[in-house]
């Protein structure tokens, strides 16, 4: 019997000897996360300067405080996966700002902070206020022109998924416009809405309870931070530097 167990273990078929690894609740299907994009400024900063400065702009309603927030979690994930690279993620978020209000402040923000990558989180407030979807799209295009002319890569991020919000706010046209602008301008879209809906449908998180459970909300932010880091590494073609790939 001992000999049989030894053989099974050598084949990786040990019965009750080694427990299977639990599924990763942060897992995201590749089709929701990756695309044919090139974050050239990020790639150059990492390879030439050995540093990566990221700026997150958006509304404060979906950003937690401190190290629990997804920008801090993204910084931690990037630092872990890119050893030897100085990673800094800065957040500039204000509550109740539309995309147009954010876009008006881009020049000043970029004068104060000189990032290689800007993550522009927007859409929710515009949908809540009933901003014209075509005006929203035009604002995104103008904002991207400003950002790209200042020598930074951009990742667009759409709104959070909430079963309650979807029944009260018409998000569809804003989601579609963000996807269209992403494709036309060749910038990645971090489809937070679809990713969080996937986690909800897969049973990873109860999105009805997330807003009432700080621990669960923190875990969702950790997952978002990890997914953002994965998108950046993929789109900047930094796989050869990825610590995870070497393990």
Secondary structure as UniProt FT lines:
FT   HELIX           2..10
FT   TURN            11..12
FT   TURN            25..26
FT   HELIX           30..33
FT   HELIX           40..44
FT   HELIX           45..49
FT   STRAND          51..58
FT   HELIX           60..62
FT   HELIX           66..68
FT   HELIX           70..81
FT   TURN            83..84
FT   STRAND          86..93
FT   TURN            95..96
FT   HELIX           99..104
FT   HELIX           106..112
FT   STRAND          117..121
FT   HELIX           124..129
FT   HELIX           133..149
FT   TURN            150..151
FT   STRAND          153..157
FT   HELIX           163..168
FT   HELIX           172..185
FT   STRAND          188..190
FT   HELIX           192..202
FT   TURN            207..209
FT   HELIX           210..212
FT   HELIX           214..235
FT   TURN            236..237
FT   HELIX           239..241
FT   TURN            243..246
//
